[in-house]
């Protein structure tokens, strides 16, 4: 599924990891929910190289009557992204890399409170989730750029936690994914099995207002159950 993301890597390390034209100005975030800004890498017409910017997580299609639809469009399924009205134009012409160094999934265990898990690379380095972006302009001229993360059926170790996960793109695929000349990305929309490690974390992360290092901490032995994630 991917209900939250995290990005705590330093701007200098992000510039090197993603071959950015400039060093981004970003603060670390440990718990980013939909509707909040996420870091994306794009190749833009008229600009050289890759650029990292913050876009609203929750895609608002260019044809939407208002921006409220974005809260429903934070995720796009790999099975339908080519045909779904909200994404079918964006997947062909406006693809991006959603940059994270972790994402969260929740495991349900009967009547017990769901246990959050943090998924990261073994070395803790940042990585890229497949994304699409869109530009929406209101009747009053307000401009909003937003994005969605593409998901796939879960592979290990995520499949032991949840039935879906983000589509993680290997570094060697980034150039093709960002290539604006490729308008048929169907061959790139195949489920991956990225090397990730899953760590149980405290339910402190359940509250989207919590955005601090405690979100990464393991659950205390006596942590009380919670009835809801929100």
Backbone as CSV, one residue per row, in Angstrom:
resi,resn,N_x,N_y,N_z,CA_x,CA_y,CA_z,C_x,C_y,C_z
1,UNK,0.830,-1.208,0.000,0.000,0.000,0.000,0.861,1.253,0.000
2,UNK,1.638,1.478,1.056,2.466,2.668,1.245,1.615,3.840,1.701
3,UNK,1.314,3.878,2.998,0.512,4.946,3.553,1.310,6.121,4.051
4,UNK,2.601,5.927,4.248,3.490,7.003,4.714,4.872,6.779,4.105
5,UNK,5.639,7.851,3.990,7.022,7.751,3.529,7.925,8.511,4.484
6,UNK,9.223,8.346,4.289,10.220,9.071,5.080,11.385,9.438,4.169
7,UNK,11.990,10.588,4.438,13.199,11.009,3.735,14.043,11.837,4.686
8,UNK,15.131,11.236,5.142,16.001,11.890,6.126,17.420,12.076,5.603
9,UNK,17.706,11.633,4.391,19.031,11.748,3.792,19.412,13.214,3.601
10,UNK,20.669,13.536,3.774,21.111,14.926,3.645,20.991,15.397,2.206
11,UNK,20.777,16.698,1.996,20.679,17.234,0.629,21.905,16.922,-0.223
12,UNK,23.090,16.980,0.366,24.311,16.689,-0.405,24.324,15.243,-0.891
13,UNK,23.950,14.323,-0.016,23.912,12.914,-0.411,22.826,12.661,-1.456
14,UNK,21.719,13.380,-1.377,20.668,13.229,-2.378,21.149,13.716,-3.739
15,UNK,21.854,14.820,-3.762,22.369,15.333,-5.040,23.284,14.315,-5.697
16,UNK,24.145,13.687,-4.908,25.066,12.706,-5.465,24.334,11.429,-5.885
17,UNK,23.402,10.981,-5.064,22.706,9.723,-5.347,21.853,9.810,-6.598
18,UNK,21.254,10.978,-6.863,20.324,11.105,-7.977,20.869,11.945,-9.133
19,UNK,22.125,12.336,-9.050,22.732,13.088,-10.134,22.002,14.377,-10.428
20,UNK,21.712,15.148,-9.378,20.903,16.349,-9.520,21.720,17.524,-10.030
21,UNK,21.037,18.407,-10.745,21.697,19.598,-11.254,22.066,20.550,-10.118
22,UNK,21.263,20.562,-9.044,21.507,21.439,-7.909,21.271,20.668,-6.621
23,UNK,21.807,21.193,-5.531,21.559,20.594,-4.227,20.208,21.066,-3.704
24,UNK,19.301,20.148,-3.409,17.975,20.569,-2.930,18.051,21.110,-1.505
25,UNK,17.100,21.949,-1.160,16.967,22.462,0.203,15.809,21.712,0.850
26,UNK,16.142,20.717,1.665,15.127,19.864,2.267,15.427,19.627,3.735
27,UNK,14.393,19.630,4.536,14.519,19.235,5.937,14.213,17.745,6.045
28,UNK,14.792,17.043,7.023,14.467,15.625,7.184,13.026,15.437,7.629
29,UNK,12.380,14.408,7.086,11.011,14.070,7.472,10.931,12.572,7.731
30,UNK,10.371,12.220,8.882,10.325,10.836,9.331,8.956,10.193,9.129
31,UNK,7.953,10.995,8.769,6.596,10.465,8.712,5.748,11.388,7.837
32,UNK,5.724,11.109,6.533,5.013,11.963,5.586,3.734,11.265,5.127
33,UNK,2.573,11.810,5.451,1.302,11.219,5.002,0.860,11.826,3.677
34,UNK,-0.092,11.184,2.995,-0.677,11.813,1.811,-1.227,13.192,2.137
35,UNK,-1.247,14.039,1.141,-1.650,15.447,1.165,-0.500,16.370,1.530
36,UNK,0.617,15.797,2.011,1.787,16.602,2.348,2.797,16.572,1.198
37,UNK,3.745,17.515,1.152,4.743,17.517,0.079,5.713,16.346,0.201
38,UNK,6.059,15.772,-0.946,7.102,14.751,-1.030,8.123,15.194,-2.073
39,UNK,9.347,14.721,-1.935,10.403,15.071,-2.873,10.312,14.192,-4.112
40,UNK,10.323,14.816,-5.270,10.312,14.077,-6.531,11.441,14.574,-7.417
41,UNK,11.913,13.680,-8.275,12.906,14.036,-9.294,12.210,13.994,-10.642
42,UNK,12.395,15.072,-11.418,11.785,15.166,-12.745,12.813,15.678,-13.742
43,UNK,12.542,15.421,-15.010,13.246,16.075,-16.113,12.231,16.989,-16.775
44,UNK,12.507,18.278,-16.760,11.537,19.267,-17.217,11.930,19.846,-18.565
45,UNK,10.933,20.110,-19.374,11.171,20.693,-20.690,11.828,22.060,-20.543
46,UNK,12.907,22.269,-21.281,13.610,23.543,-21.251,14.661,23.665,-20.166
47,UNK,14.816,22.611,-19.336,15.822,22.640,-18.279,16.762,21.443,-18.429
48,UNK,18.019,21.660,-18.137,19.016,20.605,-18.263,19.068,19.752,-17.006
49,UNK,19.224,18.454,-17.172,19.470,17.553,-16.049,18.233,17.247,-15.226
50,UNK,18.473,16.536,-14.122,17.401,16.151,-13.208,17.227,17.214,-12.132
51,UNK,15.990,17.427,-11.747,15.686,18.430,-10.729,14.800,17.811,-9.651
52,UNK,15.106,18.129,-8.406,14.306,17.650,-7.285,13.472,18.793,-6.743
53,UNK,12.175,18.524,-6.578,11.248,19.525,-6.075,10.242,18.856,-5.149
54,UNK,9.505,19.671,-4.422,8.456,19.170,-3.548,7.111,19.313,-4.238
55,UNK,6.383,18.204,-4.338,5.039,18.197,-4.904,4.069,17.613,-3.895
56,UNK,2.830,18.061,-3.952,1.810,17.495,-3.068,1.628,16.016,-3.378
57,UNK,1.620,15.195,-2.322,1.351,13.766,-2.498,-0.172,13.574,-2.508
58,UNK,-0.691,13.280,-3.669,-2.125,13.166,-3.906,-2.431,13.876,-5.202
59,UNK,-2.482,13.114,-6.298,-2.533,13.708,-7.628,-3.895,14.326,-7.932
60,UNK,-3.856,15.558,-8.413,-5.052,16.263,-8.869,-5.003,16.305,-10.393
61,UNK,-5.862,15.574,-11.097,-5.830,15.579,-12.562,-6.047,16.977,-13.123
62,UNK,-5.488,17.236,-14.292,-5.613,18.567,-14.888,-7.056,18.932,-15.183
63,UNK,-7.921,17.909,-15.342,-9.312,18.183,-15.691,-10.234,18.295,-14.469
64,UNK,-9.689,18.143,-13.258,-10.516,18.158,-12.049,-11.171,19.533,-11.837
65,UNK,-12.390,19.523,-11.312,-13.099,20.773,-11.032,-12.505,21.497,-9.823
66,UNK,-11.976,20.739,-8.863,-11.313,21.347,-7.715,-10.206,20.423,-7.244
67,UNK,-9.401,20.898,-6.305,-8.221,20.164,-5.868,-8.512,19.128,-4.790
68,UNK,-9.765,19.055,-4.321,-10.074,18.132,-3.233,-9.924,16.670,-3.648
69,UNK,-9.983,16.396,-4.941,-9.876,15.016,-5.414,-8.511,14.420,-5.090
70,UNK,-7.521,15.275,-4.833,-6.161,14.800,-4.600,-6.033,13.829,-3.444
71,UNK,-6.874,13.977,-2.407,-6.727,13.110,-1.243,-7.088,11.665,-1.565
72,UNK,-7.782,11.447,-2.694,-8.152,10.095,-3.095,-7.164,9.480,-4.080
73,UNK,-6.210,10.266,-4.546,-5.354,9.833,-5.641,-3.886,9.796,-5.245
74,UNK,-3.591,9.348,-4.035,-2.188,9.294,-3.608,-1.466,8.073,-4.162
75,UNK,-2.226,7.021,-4.533,-1.645,5.783,-5.037,-2.297,5.404,-6.360
76,UNK,-1.492,4.872,-7.268,-1.978,4.386,-8.555,-1.555,2.933,-8.700
77,UNK,-2.476,2.059,-9.034,-2.175,0.634,-9.151,-1.498,0.339,-10.488
78,UNK,-0.471,-0.490,-10.430,0.267,-0.847,-11.634,-0.640,-1.497,-12.675
79,UNK,-1.679,-2.179,-12.195,-2.582,-2.895,-13.096,-3.490,-1.966,-13.899
80,UNK,-3.748,-0.761,-13.396,-4.726,0.123,-14.034,-4.206,1.521,-14.334
81,UNK,-2.945,1.802,-14.038,-2.440,3.162,-14.193,-2.483,3.630,-15.647
82,UNK,-2.401,2.703,-16.602,-2.433,3.081,-18.017,-3.833,3.452,-18.502
83,UNK,-4.858,3.037,-17.771,-6.226,3.255,-18.235,-7.075,4.118,-17.303
84,UNK,-6.703,4.237,-16.036,-7.497,5.018,-15.089,-7.523,6.488,-15.514
85,UNK,-8.693,7.123,-15.565,-8.787,8.509,-16.036,-7.851,9.475,-15.316
86,UNK,-7.640,9.277,-14.026,-6.810,10.219,-13.266,-5.338,10.131,-13.634
87,UNK,-4.897,8.973,-14.176,-3.463,8.748,-14.361,-3.028,8.488,-15.800
88,UNK,-3.953,8.191,-16.715,-3.543,7.684,-18.021,-2.765,8.701,-18.851
89,UNK,-3.004,9.990,-18.665,-2.195,10.993,-19.354,-0.858,11.175,-18.667
90,UNK,-0.872,11.221,-17.348,0.355,11.455,-16.594,1.369,10.333,-16.786
91,UNK,0.915,9.071,-16.817,1.851,7.954,-16.935,2.572,7.978,-18.281
92,UNK,1.979,8.568,-19.281,2.608,8.625,-20.601,3.525,9.826,-20.771
93,UNK,3.247,10.903,-20.068,3.987,12.134,-20.341,4.617,12.792,-19.116
94,UNK,4.198,12.391,-17.924,4.668,13.090,-16.740,5.026,12.084,-15.643
95,UNK,6.090,11.361,-15.866,6.573,10.396,-14.863,7.654,11.048,-14.002
96,UNK,7.775,10.565,-12.776,8.769,11.114,-11.858,9.266,10.018,-10.931
97,UNK,10.325,10.315,-10.214,10.840,9.462,-9.151,10.433,10.084,-7.824
98,UNK,9.733,9.342,-6.998,9.424,9.804,-5.648,10.549,9.317,-4.751
99,UNK,11.263,10.251,-4.167,12.496,9.933,-3.440,12.198,9.687,-1.966
100,UNK,12.637,8.555,-1.467,12.442,8.193,-0.063,13.694,7.478,0.433
101,UNK,13.808,7.366,1.738,14.760,6.388,2.286,14.041,5.411,3.206
102,UNK,12.702,5.449,3.142,11.902,4.477,3.861,10.425,4.698,3.595
103,UNK,9.641,3.652,3.777,8.190,3.785,3.741,7.600,2.822,4.762
104,UNK,6.366,3.067,5.147,5.721,2.300,6.211,4.585,1.442,5.665
105,UNK,4.438,0.276,6.253,3.277,-0.576,6.029,2.796,-1.070,7.392
106,UNK,1.498,-1.339,7.475,0.905,-1.813,8.724,0.415,-3.245,8.565
107,UNK,0.715,-4.072,9.542,0.294,-5.469,9.531,-0.850,-5.666,10.521
108,UNK,-1.946,-6.199,10.000,-3.092,-6.499,10.857,-2.946,-7.904,11.439
109,UNK,-3.223,-8.028,12.724,-3.117,-9.320,13.408,-4.385,-9.551,14.215
110,UNK,-5.414,-10.061,13.530,-6.664,-10.332,14.216,-7.276,-9.075,14.791
111,UNK,-7.660,-9.144,16.071,-8.293,-8.009,16.730,-7.275,-7.067,17.378
112,UNK,-6.002,-7.422,17.277,-4.979,-6.558,17.862,-4.791,-5.313,17.008
113,UNK,-4.228,-4.275,17.598,-3.913,-3.060,16.851,-2.859,-3.372,15.795
114,UNK,-2.995,-2.764,14.626,-2.047,-2.991,13.544,-0.640,-2.573,13.962
115,UNK,0.336,-3.387,13.556,1.736,-3.111,13.883,2.404,-2.415,12.705
116,UNK,2.957,-1.212,12.893,3.664,-0.538,11.802,5.063,-1.112,11.596
117,UNK,5.463,-1.171,10.327,6.803,-1.598,9.950,7.426,-0.537,9.046
118,UNK,8.710,-0.316,9.240,9.481,0.577,8.381,10.264,-0.270,7.387
119,UNK,10.110,0.021,6.093,10.831,-0.681,5.033,11.936,0.218,4.507
120,UNK,13.184,-0.301,4.521,14.330,0.478,4.073,15.292,-0.407,3.300
121,UNK,16.217,0.198,2.609,17.304,-0.559,2.016,18.228,-1.035,3.125
122,UNK,18.926,-2.140,2.934,19.828,-2.635,3.980,20.885,-1.622,4.401
123,UNK,21.343,-0.772,3.448,22.368,0.219,3.775,21.778,1.563,4.194
124,UNK,20.455,1.668,4.229,19.814,2.910,4.640,19.840,4.015,3.604
125,UNK,20.342,3.725,2.403,20.466,4.743,1.358,19.093,5.106,0.779
126,UNK,18.985,6.265,0.156,17.721,6.643,-0.467,17.448,5.806,-1.708
127,UNK,16.173,5.714,-2.090,15.817,4.976,-3.292,14.615,5.650,-3.942
128,UNK,14.211,5.134,-5.097,13.194,5.801,-5.906,11.958,4.936,-6.061
129,UNK,10.802,5.526,-5.816,9.517,4.895,-6.095,8.980,5.454,-7.410
130,UNK,8.370,4.600,-8.204,7.787,5.060,-9.460,6.621,5.996,-9.171
131,UNK,6.632,7.131,-9.830,5.570,8.102,-9.611,5.127,8.782,-10.893
132,UNK,3.976,9.405,-10.819,3.472,10.251,-11.902,3.081,11.594,-11.304
133,UNK,3.145,12.643,-12.097,2.821,13.963,-11.585,1.874,14.681,-12.546
134,UNK,1.264,15.715,-12.031,0.298,16.468,-12.825,0.313,17.927,-12.406
135,UNK,-0.055,18.797,-13.334,-0.187,20.235,-13.084,-1.641,20.619,-13.242
136,UNK,-2.209,21.198,-12.186,-3.613,21.604,-12.188,-3.675,23.113,-12.015
137,UNK,-4.538,23.752,-12.779,-4.709,25.206,-12.696,-6.177,25.498,-12.429
138,UNK,-6.446,26.251,-11.373,-7.830,26.584,-11.020,-8.368,27.688,-11.932
139,UNK,-9.657,27.942,-11.824,-10.267,29.008,-12.610,-9.679,30.366,-12.271
140,UNK,-9.145,30.494,-11.045,-8.556,31.756,-10.612,-7.065,31.845,-10.905
141,UNK,-6.525,30.821,-11.573,-5.112,30.852,-11.928,-4.194,30.209,-10.912
142,UNK,-4.758,29.615,-9.848,-3.924,28.919,-8.863,-3.296,27.680,-9.508
143,UNK,-1.999,27.504,-9.313,-1.285,26.372,-9.895,-0.908,25.392,-8.792
144,UNK,-1.226,24.122,-8.991,-0.890,23.073,-8.033,-0.248,21.914,-8.777
145,UNK,0.947,21.553,-8.362,1.617,20.379,-8.918,1.565,19.273,-7.878
146,UNK,1.162,18.091,-8.302,0.931,16.999,-7.373,1.390,15.691,-8.000
147,UNK,1.441,14.635,-7.180,1.953,13.363,-7.674,1.262,12.197,-6.980
148,UNK,1.457,11.023,-7.549,0.965,9.777,-6.966,2.067,8.733,-7.072
149,UNK,2.057,7.785,-6.151,3.014,6.680,-6.138,2.348,5.451,-6.743
150,UNK,3.053,4.761,-7.622,2.525,3.552,-8.252,2.799,2.356,-7.346
151,UNK,1.797,1.501,-7.186,1.943,0.328,-6.326,1.792,-0.962,-7.131
152,UNK,2.302,-2.039,-6.563,2.284,-3.361,-7.178,1.899,-4.395,-6.121
153,UNK,1.605,-5.639,-6.547,1.421,-6.698,-5.555,2.694,-6.869,-4.732
154,UNK,2.535,-7.126,-3.454,3.683,-7.180,-2.548,4.600,-8.357,-2.859
155,UNK,5.892,-8.116,-2.700,6.931,-9.134,-2.786,7.658,-9.162,-1.436
156,UNK,8.425,-10.234,-1.148,9.157,-10.298,0.117,10.088,-9.097,0.274
157,UNK,10.222,-8.566,1.491,9.599,-9.004,2.736,8.234,-8.363,3.007
158,UNK,7.764,-7.506,2.089,6.538,-6.758,2.346,5.315,-7.671,2.369
159,UNK,5.340,-8.767,1.595,4.163,-9.625,1.498,3.774,-10.267,2.827
160,UNK,4.704,-10.299,3.773,4.380,-10.818,5.101,3.673,-9.772,5.962
161,UNK,3.608,-8.535,5.451,3.027,-7.431,6.203,1.743,-6.929,5.558
162,UNK,1.787,-6.766,4.237,0.666,-6.181,3.499,0.612,-6.810,2.118
163,UNK,-0.528,-6.692,1.444,-0.666,-7.333,0.135,-0.212,-6.459,-1.025
164,UNK,0.125,-5.171,-0.741,0.629,-4.295,-1.794,1.809,-3.490,-1.285
165,UNK,2.574,-2.946,-2.244,3.769,-2.170,-1.920,4.061,-1.215,-3.074
166,UNK,4.910,-0.205,-2.849,5.283,0.690,-3.947,6.126,-0.040,-4.991
167,UNK,6.072,0.462,-6.212,6.943,-0.011,-7.284,8.284,0.695,-7.135
168,UNK,9.300,-0.053,-6.728,10.638,0.499,-6.508,11.437,0.366,-7.799
169,UNK,12.002,1.460,-8.277,12.746,1.465,-9.530,14.246,1.376,-9.275
170,UNK,14.899,0.441,-9.959,16.346,0.314,-9.865,17.012,1.519,-10.551
171,UNK,18.211,1.851,-10.117,18.887,3.038,-10.634,19.068,2.990,-12.150
172,UNK,19.334,1.815,-12.700,19.589,1.735,-14.139,18.329,2.010,-14.964
173,UNK,17.171,2.030,-14.332,15.919,2.308,-15.055,15.501,3.774,-14.977
174,UNK,16.181,4.560,-14.180,15.727,5.929,-13.938,15.672,6.756,-15.212
175,UNK,16.694,6.677,-16.049,16.721,7.508,-17.254,15.539,7.211,-18.162
176,UNK,15.218,5.936,-18.344,14.088,5.584,-19.207,12.768,6.033,-18.580
177,UNK,12.655,5.864,-17.279,11.420,6.268,-16.618,11.173,7.767,-16.762
178,UNK,12.240,8.549,-16.734,12.117,10.003,-16.806,12.130,10.535,-18.235
179,UNK,12.364,9.670,-19.207,12.476,10.093,-20.606,11.109,10.540,-21.131
180,UNK,10.979,11.811,-21.411,9.701,12.362,-21.865,9.335,11.889,-23.268
181,UNK,10.307,11.375,-24.021,10.035,10.915,-25.377,9.380,9.536,-25.392
182,UNK,9.473,8.805,-24.297,8.851,7.484,-24.211,7.422,7.658,-23.714
183,UNK,6.464,7.484,-24.609,5.058,7.689,-24.241,4.305,6.373,-24.036
184,UNK,4.998,5.254,-24.223,4.407,3.949,-23.926,5.279,3.250,-22.890
185,UNK,4.992,3.456,-21.600,5.830,2.897,-20.539,5.424,1.492,-20.119
186,UNK,4.583,0.817,-20.893,4.019,-0.458,-20.463,5.094,-1.487,-20.118
187,UNK,6.208,-1.495,-20.868,7.259,-2.473,-20.597,7.986,-2.194,-19.279
188,UNK,7.860,-0.971,-18.769,8.507,-0.632,-17.503,7.600,-0.911,-16.310
189,UNK,6.349,-1.236,-16.583,5.385,-1.447,-15.504,5.306,-2.921,-15.147
190,UNK,6.392,-3.428,-14.628,6.453,-4.827,-14.188,6.811,-4.849,-12.707
191,UNK,6.172,-5.712,-11.921,6.498,-5.786,-10.496,7.965,-6.102,-10.264
192,UNK,8.524,-5.498,-9.239,9.926,-5.701,-8.860,10.014,-6.392,-7.507
193,UNK,11.199,-6.925,-7.238,11.490,-7.535,-5.934,12.714,-6.840,-5.354
194,UNK,12.568,-5.630,-4.863,13.718,-4.879,-4.350,14.249,-5.487,-3.062
195,UNK,15.528,-5.239,-2.811,16.140,-5.707,-1.567,15.825,-4.707,-0.462
196,UNK,14.932,-5.102,0.432,14.498,-4.244,1.522,14.541,-5.017,2.826
197,UNK,14.618,-4.288,3.914,14.523,-4.902,5.235,13.353,-4.249,5.965
198,UNK,12.619,-5.057,6.716,11.455,-4.584,7.453,11.758,-4.575,8.943
199,UNK,11.460,-3.470,9.593,11.685,-3.339,11.028,10.414,-2.849,11.699
200,UNK,9.965,-3.561,12.722,8.817,-3.093,13.491,9.187,-1.794,14.198
201,UNK,8.269,-0.826,14.182,8.520,0.455,14.835,7.361,0.786,15.766
202,UNK,7.596,1.777,16.597,6.599,2.191,17.583,5.337,2.739,16.914
203,UNK,4.218,2.592,17.572,2.972,3.153,17.071,2.944,4.681,17.199
204,UNK,4.022,5.233,17.641,4.190,6.691,17.604,3.968,7.205,16.177
205,UNK,4.342,6.399,15.178,4.224,6.809,13.776,2.765,6.838,13.315
206,UNK,1.866,6.202,14.052,0.464,6.170,13.645,-0.155,7.561,13.531
207,UNK,0.296,8.470,14.358,-0.225,9.832,14.328,0.521,10.616,13.250
208,UNK,-0.154,11.051,12.177,0.539,11.768,11.109,1.138,13.105,11.545
209,UNK,0.761,13.567,12.736,1.362,14.801,13.242,2.761,14.560,13.804
210,UNK,3.088,13.305,14.081,4.423,12.983,14.601,5.405,12.879,13.442
211,UNK,6.415,13.711,13.440,7.425,13.726,12.386,8.784,13.949,13.032
212,UNK,9.295,12.918,13.683,10.526,13.035,14.443,11.216,11.679,14.500
213,UNK,12.471,11.623,14.972,13.216,10.360,14.972,12.552,9.234,15.751
214,UNK,11.643,9.558,16.670,10.970,8.515,17.434,10.131,7.603,16.533
215,UNK,9.788,8.076,15.324,9.029,7.244,14.381,9.830,6.020,13.943
216,UNK,11.150,6.115,13.994,12.018,5.015,13.577,12.336,4.051,14.715
217,UNK,11.962,4.411,15.928,12.347,3.603,17.079,11.549,2.305,17.138
218,UNK,12.153,1.225,17.641,11.400,-0.039,17.782,10.315,0.102,18.831
219,UNK,9.292,-0.732,18.759,8.205,-0.625,19.740,8.676,-1.039,21.120
220,UNK,8.294,-0.294,22.140,8.648,-0.699,23.502,7.878,-1.962,23.889
221,UNK,8.433,-2.779,24.768,7.768,-4.035,25.135,6.374,-3.844,25.706
222,UNK,6.145,-2.732,26.367,4.863,-2.517,27.023,3.989,-1.517,26.275
223,UNK,4.226,-1.346,24.974,3.446,-0.368,24.219,1.976,-0.755,24.203
224,UNK,1.075,0.128,24.620,-0.355,-0.194,24.650,-0.917,-0.270,23.239
225,UNK,-1.991,-1.043,23.088,-2.651,-1.151,21.798,-3.422,0.132,21.500
226,UNK,-3.552,0.431,20.184,-4.336,1.564,19.743,-5.441,1.034,18.837
227,UNK,-6.567,1.705,18.838,-7.699,1.228,18.044,-7.664,1.717,16.613
228,UNK,-6.919,2.778,16.332,-6.959,3.344,14.995,-5.597,3.897,14.615
229,UNK,-5.362,3.975,13.293,-4.134,4.570,12.790,-4.263,6.081,12.712
230,UNK,-5.470,6.614,12.798,-5.659,8.062,12.595,-6.511,8.636,13.715
